[in-house]
Amino acid sequence: MSLGEPGKTAKVFVLYTEQERKRRDASVWTLVQGILAPIQFFVFLISLGLILYFLTTGNAQVPAEVSVVLKTLTLYAIMIAGSIWEKHVFGCYLFALPFFWEDVFSILVLALHTAYLVALFTNSLAPTALMWLALAAYATYVVNAGQFVWKLRLARLDQTSRESADVSANASATGRLQVAGSVQ
């Protein structure tokens, strides 16, 4: 990665050590996360549409409320799976250094979704206010999802750079062997 000056390169952020990458790749929780994330996003999109429909028309309050409950349940499922995954890969359930800020923000996401459930089941907010609380929870979810997508991108870039380094090292070693073989 060039910084614009010849001979200067950017520091490469290594998301996983070699052992952590192997644990990540071997963990069934990696697959579970990969399945739950798009399901949660799909539920989010449907729910967002129902919330916006309710806020603009005043209709379909119950479907909108139920959709947020379903979105919250998928959030809880992915958070539990993610915590188990983090334990398998990094040795702690939350706040592993490579995912510290994602986990911190996830707590806010959980708090807002849980506040929605509390408000819904205690009737402590009017329907419109309840939907605005859901939208606040969803805004934090979008930011948090973006954090995780960014980390996925970094992990792929890290893997690509490792593979390129391995290819370069192998080519260099092969070249040395050929040169050494031709000298004899």
C-alpha positions as CSV (number, residue, x, y, z in Angstrom):
1,M,0.0,0.0,0.0
2,S,1.7,3.1,-1.2
3,L,1.4,6.4,0.8
4,G,2.4,8.5,-2.2
5,E,6.1,8.5,-1.5
6,P,8.4,5.9,-3.1
7,G,9.6,3.3,-0.6
8,K,6.9,4.2,2.0
9,T,4.2,1.7,2.8
10,A,1.2,1.8,5.2
11,K,1.2,-0.4,8.3
12,V,-1.0,-3.4,7.8
13,F,-3.5,-4.0,10.5
14,V,-3.6,-7.7,11.3
15,L,-7.0,-8.6,12.6
16,Y,-6.3,-12.2,13.4
17,T,-3.1,-14.0,14.4
18,E,-2.5,-17.2,12.5
19,Q,-3.9,-19.3,15.4
20,E,-7.0,-17.0,15.7
21,R,-7.6,-17.3,12.0
22,K,-7.4,-21.1,12.2
23,R,-9.9,-21.1,15.1
24,R,-12.2,-18.7,13.2
25,D,-12.2,-20.9,10.1
26,A,-12.7,-24.1,12.1
27,S,-15.5,-22.7,14.3
28,V,-19.1,-23.6,13.5
29,W,-20.0,-20.2,15.0
30,T,-18.5,-18.5,12.0
31,L,-21.0,-20.3,9.8
32,V,-23.8,-19.5,12.3
33,Q,-22.9,-15.8,12.2
34,G,-22.8,-15.9,8.4
35,I,-26.3,-17.3,8.3
36,L,-27.8,-15.1,11.0
37,A,-26.4,-11.8,9.7
38,P,-28.3,-11.8,6.4
39,I,-31.5,-13.1,8.1
40,Q,-31.3,-10.3,10.6
41,F,-30.7,-7.7,7.8
42,F,-33.7,-9.1,5.9
43,V,-36.0,-8.9,9.0
44,F,-34.6,-5.4,9.5
45,L,-35.6,-4.2,6.0
46,I,-39.1,-5.6,6.3
47,S,-39.5,-4.1,9.7
48,L,-38.2,-0.8,8.6
49,G,-40.7,-0.7,5.8
50,L,-43.6,-1.6,8.3
51,I,-42.4,1.1,10.7
52,L,-42.2,3.8,8.0
53,Y,-45.6,2.7,6.7
54,F,-47.1,3.0,10.2
55,L,-45.5,6.4,10.8
56,T,-46.7,7.8,7.4
57,T,-50.3,6.3,7.4
58,G,-51.1,5.3,11.0
59,N,-52.0,1.9,9.7
60,A,-50.5,-1.6,10.5
61,Q,-49.4,-0.8,14.0
62,V,-49.5,-4.4,15.2
63,P,-47.4,-5.8,12.3
64,A,-44.9,-3.0,12.8
65,E,-44.6,-3.8,16.5
66,V,-44.3,-7.5,15.9
67,S,-41.7,-6.9,13.3
68,V,-39.5,-5.0,15.8
69,V,-39.9,-7.9,18.3
70,L,-38.8,-10.3,15.6
71,K,-35.9,-8.0,14.7
72,T,-34.9,-7.8,18.4
73,L,-35.0,-11.6,18.7
74,T,-32.7,-12.0,15.7
75,L,-30.4,-9.4,17.3
76,Y,-30.3,-11.4,20.5
77,A,-29.6,-14.6,18.6
78,I,-26.7,-13.1,16.6
79,M,-25.3,-11.4,19.8
80,I,-25.3,-14.7,21.6
81,A,-23.7,-16.5,18.7
82,G,-21.2,-13.7,18.3
83,S,-20.2,-13.9,21.9
84,I,-19.6,-17.6,21.6
85,W,-17.7,-17.1,18.4
86,E,-15.6,-14.5,20.1
87,K,-14.9,-16.9,23.0
88,H,-13.8,-19.6,20.5
89,V,-11.6,-17.3,18.5
90,F,-10.2,-14.8,21.0
91,G,-10.8,-16.5,24.4
92,C,-13.3,-14.0,25.8
93,Y,-17.0,-13.6,25.3
94,L,-16.9,-9.8,24.6
95,F,-14.5,-7.0,24.1
96,A,-11.7,-8.9,22.4
97,L,-9.2,-6.2,21.2
98,P,-9.9,-6.6,17.5
99,F,-13.6,-6.2,18.0
100,F,-13.7,-4.0,21.1
101,W,-15.5,-0.9,19.6
102,E,-17.9,-3.1,17.7
103,D,-18.8,-4.8,20.9
104,V,-19.1,-1.5,22.8
105,F,-21.5,-0.2,20.1
106,S,-23.4,-3.5,20.1
107,I,-24.2,-2.9,23.8
108,L,-25.9,0.4,22.8
109,V,-27.8,-1.5,20.0
110,L,-28.9,-4.1,22.5
111,A,-29.9,-1.5,25.0
112,L,-32.1,0.4,22.6
113,H,-33.8,-2.8,21.2
114,T,-34.4,-3.9,24.8
115,A,-35.8,-0.5,25.7
116,Y,-38.2,-1.0,22.8
117,L,-39.4,-4.3,24.2
118,V,-39.8,-2.9,27.7
119,A,-41.8,0.1,26.4
120,L,-43.9,-2.1,24.2
121,F,-44.8,-4.6,27.0
122,T,-45.4,-2.0,29.6
123,N,-47.3,0.4,27.4
124,S,-45.0,3.2,28.6
125,L,-44.8,4.9,25.2
126,A,-47.5,6.0,22.7
127,P,-47.4,4.0,19.4
128,T,-45.7,6.8,17.5
129,A,-43.0,7.3,20.2
130,L,-42.5,3.6,20.3
131,M,-41.8,3.5,16.6
132,W,-39.4,6.4,16.9
133,L,-37.5,4.4,19.6
134,A,-37.4,1.5,17.2
135,L,-35.9,3.8,14.5
136,A,-33.3,5.0,16.9
137,A,-32.5,1.3,17.7
138,Y,-32.3,0.6,14.0
139,A,-30.0,3.6,13.3
140,T,-27.5,2.2,15.8
141,Y,-27.9,-1.3,14.3
142,V,-27.0,0.1,10.8
143,V,-23.9,1.8,12.3
144,N,-22.9,-1.4,14.1
145,A,-23.5,-3.6,11.0
146,G,-21.3,-1.2,9.1
147,Q,-18.6,-1.7,11.7
148,F,-18.8,-5.4,11.2
149,V,-18.8,-5.2,7.4
150,W,-15.7,-3.0,7.6
151,K,-14.0,-5.7,9.8
152,L,-15.0,-8.4,7.4
153,R,-13.4,-6.3,4.6
154,L,-10.3,-5.8,6.7
155,A,-10.1,-9.6,7.3
156,R,-10.4,-10.3,3.6
157,L,-7.7,-7.8,2.8
158,D,-5.5,-9.3,5.5
159,Q,-6.0,-12.8,4.1
160,T,-5.3,-11.5,0.6
161,S,-2.1,-9.8,1.7
162,R,-1.0,-13.0,3.6
163,E,-1.7,-15.1,0.5
164,S,0.3,-12.7,-1.7
165,A,3.2,-12.8,0.8
166,D,3.1,-16.6,0.7
167,V,3.1,-16.6,-3.1
168,S,6.0,-14.1,-3.2
169,A,7.9,-16.1,-0.6
170,N,7.4,-19.3,-2.5
171,A,8.3,-17.7,-5.8
172,S,11.4,-16.2,-4.3
173,A,12.4,-19.5,-2.7
174,T,11.7,-21.3,-6.1
175,G,13.8,-18.7,-7.9
176,R,16.7,-19.2,-5.5
177,L,16.5,-23.0,-5.9
178,Q,16.5,-22.6,-9.7
179,V,19.5,-20.2,-9.6
180,A,21.2,-22.5,-7.2
181,G,20.5,-25.5,-9.4
182,S,21.8,-23.8,-12.6
183,V,25.1,-22.9,-10.9
184,Q,26.0,-26.5,-10.3
